[in-house]
Amino acid sequence: MILRVATAIDNNYIPYLDLGRRRLYIDIPYPVVLPQGPWWEKGWHCAFDAHYHIVFPVKYRKALLVPEVEQKLKEISTALSERYDLEMEQIGADLDHVHLLCSFHPKYGGGQVVRMFKSITARQLFKTFPWIKTELWGGEFWSDGYYLSTVSTRGDWKVVERYVRNQGKKPEDIQLRMW
């Protein structure tokens, strides 16, 4: 027996007990209206509150995310968010990796979003900055792996947001030199 909520007209929600094949509606004197706010995303057939912290490095950990490349990466991210129904809440980049704090519809999986972001941004960055191809070989900008975790709006959201916003190191600290 599970307590669920059935949608009704005018955004009113009616609680009921799910008994398997039957529903037992709970009679209450007023309709339940779920609160709407900045944390509440609504799709055509679902409502969700999902935020993700995604990190992925540049191929060979090369320090290629200089300020102009980082700026172009943010512009491409804005275009992606409009086209694919993503919300890029915060983007931060060190010289050798990028942090995304984003939210997207549950119809997308985390791996799908990472694959889409990596492929489109790499293609656009190679077109805009041809010198990047001379630094890398094999035609890949991003490394194969990534880190993905969910972030709660009520727990450590501010900590992760501040961490992503404050990304950045000096090139001397990251790029190792042979001689």
C-alpha positions as CSV (number, residue, x, y, z in Angstrom):
1,M,0.0,0.0,0.0
2,I,1.6,3.3,-1.2
3,L,0.4,6.8,-0.8
4,R,0.5,8.6,-4.1
5,V,-0.9,11.8,-5.6
6,A,-3.2,11.9,-8.7
7,T,-3.2,15.0,-10.8
8,A,-6.4,16.8,-11.5
9,I,-7.5,20.0,-13.3
10,D,-6.0,23.4,-12.3
11,N,-2.8,22.0,-10.8
12,N,-4.7,20.5,-7.9
13,Y,-3.4,17.2,-6.6
14,I,-5.6,14.6,-4.9
15,P,-3.9,12.1,-2.6
16,Y,-4.9,8.4,-2.8
17,L,-3.7,5.0,-1.6
18,D,-2.3,2.7,-4.3
19,L,-3.6,-0.8,-3.6
20,G,-2.3,-2.5,-6.7
21,R,-5.1,-2.7,-9.2
22,R,-7.4,-0.4,-7.2
23,R,-7.1,3.1,-5.9
24,L,-8.6,4.4,-2.6
25,Y,-9.0,8.1,-2.8
26,I,-8.6,10.0,0.4
27,D,-11.5,12.4,1.0
28,I,-10.1,15.7,2.3
29,P,-12.1,18.9,2.5
30,Y,-9.7,20.9,0.2
31,P,-7.5,20.0,-2.8
32,V,-3.7,19.7,-2.2
33,V,-1.7,22.2,-4.2
34,L,1.9,21.4,-4.5
35,P,4.1,24.5,-3.9
36,Q,5.7,26.0,-7.0
37,G,9.0,27.7,-6.8
38,P,12.3,28.2,-8.4
39,W,13.3,24.7,-7.4
40,W,10.3,23.1,-9.0
41,E,10.7,22.1,-12.7
42,K,7.7,20.9,-14.6
43,G,7.6,18.9,-17.8
44,W,4.6,17.8,-19.8
45,H,4.1,14.6,-17.8
46,C,6.3,15.0,-14.8
47,A,7.6,17.4,-12.1
48,F,11.2,17.1,-11.0
49,D,14.0,18.7,-8.9
50,A,17.2,17.1,-10.1
51,H,20.6,18.9,-10.0
52,Y,23.9,17.3,-11.1
53,H,27.5,18.1,-10.6
54,I,29.5,16.9,-13.7
55,V,33.3,17.1,-14.1
56,F,35.3,16.0,-17.1
57,P,39.0,16.7,-18.0
58,V,40.6,17.7,-21.2
59,K,42.4,14.9,-23.1
60,Y,45.9,14.2,-21.5
61,R,45.0,16.8,-18.8
62,K,46.4,19.5,-21.1
63,A,46.0,23.1,-19.8
64,L,44.0,24.3,-22.8
65,L,41.0,26.0,-21.2
66,V,42.5,29.5,-21.3
67,P,40.1,32.4,-20.8
68,E,39.1,32.8,-24.4
69,V,38.4,29.1,-24.8
70,E,36.5,29.1,-21.5
71,Q,34.4,32.0,-22.7
72,K,33.5,30.2,-25.9
73,L,32.7,27.0,-23.9
74,K,30.2,29.1,-21.9
75,E,28.6,30.5,-25.1
76,I,28.3,27.0,-26.5
77,S,26.8,25.8,-23.2
78,T,24.2,28.5,-23.4
79,A,23.2,27.4,-26.9
80,L,23.0,23.8,-25.8
81,S,20.8,24.6,-22.8
82,E,18.3,26.4,-25.0
83,R,18.2,23.6,-27.6
84,Y,18.1,20.6,-25.4
85,D,16.1,21.8,-22.4
86,L,19.1,21.8,-20.1
87,E,19.7,24.4,-17.4
88,M,23.3,25.2,-16.9
89,E,23.2,26.7,-13.4
90,Q,27.0,27.2,-13.0
91,I,30.0,26.5,-15.2
92,G,33.5,26.6,-13.9
93,A,36.8,25.7,-15.6
94,D,40.3,25.0,-14.5
95,L,42.9,25.0,-17.2
96,D,42.6,21.2,-17.6
97,H,39.0,20.3,-16.6
98,V,35.5,21.7,-16.5
99,H,32.8,21.6,-13.8
100,L,29.1,21.8,-14.7
101,L,26.3,22.4,-12.2
102,C,23.2,21.7,-14.2
103,S,19.7,20.4,-14.2
104,F,17.9,18.5,-17.0
105,H,14.7,16.7,-17.7
106,P,14.6,13.0,-16.5
107,K,14.1,11.8,-20.1
108,Y,17.9,12.4,-20.4
109,G,20.4,10.2,-18.6
110,G,23.6,11.7,-17.1
111,G,25.7,9.8,-19.7
112,Q,23.6,11.1,-22.5
113,V,24.1,14.7,-21.4
114,V,27.8,14.3,-21.0
115,R,28.2,12.6,-24.4
116,M,26.1,15.4,-26.0
117,F,28.0,18.2,-24.3
118,K,31.5,16.7,-25.0
119,S,30.8,16.0,-28.7
120,I,29.2,19.4,-29.6
121,T,31.6,21.5,-27.5
122,A,34.7,19.7,-29.0
123,R,33.5,20.2,-32.5
124,Q,32.8,23.9,-32.0
125,L,36.0,24.5,-30.1
126,F,38.1,22.8,-32.9
127,K,36.3,25.0,-35.5
128,T,36.9,28.2,-33.5
129,F,40.4,27.6,-32.3
130,P,42.4,25.5,-34.8
131,W,45.5,25.8,-32.7
132,I,44.0,23.3,-30.2
133,K,44.3,20.5,-32.7
134,T,48.1,21.0,-32.8
135,E,48.2,20.5,-29.0
136,L,46.2,17.3,-29.2
137,W,46.4,14.3,-31.4
138,G,43.7,11.8,-32.3
139,G,41.0,14.4,-32.9
140,E,39.6,14.3,-29.3
141,F,39.3,17.3,-27.0
142,W,37.8,15.6,-23.9
143,S,39.1,12.5,-22.2
144,D,36.8,9.4,-22.0
145,G,35.9,9.6,-18.4
146,Y,33.7,11.8,-16.3
147,Y,32.4,12.3,-12.8
148,L,28.7,12.8,-12.1
149,S,26.8,13.2,-8.8
150,T,23.5,14.5,-7.7
151,V,23.3,17.6,-5.6
152,S,20.6,18.5,-3.1
153,T,19.1,21.9,-3.0
154,R,18.5,21.6,0.7
155,G,21.9,20.2,1.7
156,D,25.2,21.0,0.1
157,W,24.0,23.0,-2.8
158,K,25.7,26.3,-1.8
159,V,28.9,24.5,-1.1
160,V,29.1,22.9,-4.5
161,E,27.9,26.0,-6.3
162,R,30.7,28.0,-4.6
163,Y,33.3,25.3,-5.4
164,V,32.3,25.3,-9.1
165,R,32.3,29.1,-9.4
166,N,35.8,29.4,-7.8
167,Q,37.5,27.0,-10.2
168,G,40.8,28.2,-11.7
169,K,44.5,27.7,-11.2
170,K,47.7,29.1,-12.7
171,P,49.2,27.3,-15.7
172,E,52.4,26.7,-13.8
173,D,50.6,24.7,-11.2
174,I,48.9,22.3,-13.7
175,Q,50.9,21.8,-16.8
176,L,54.1,19.7,-16.2
177,R,57.1,20.5,-18.3
178,M,59.6,17.9,-19.4
179,W,62.6,20.2,-19.4
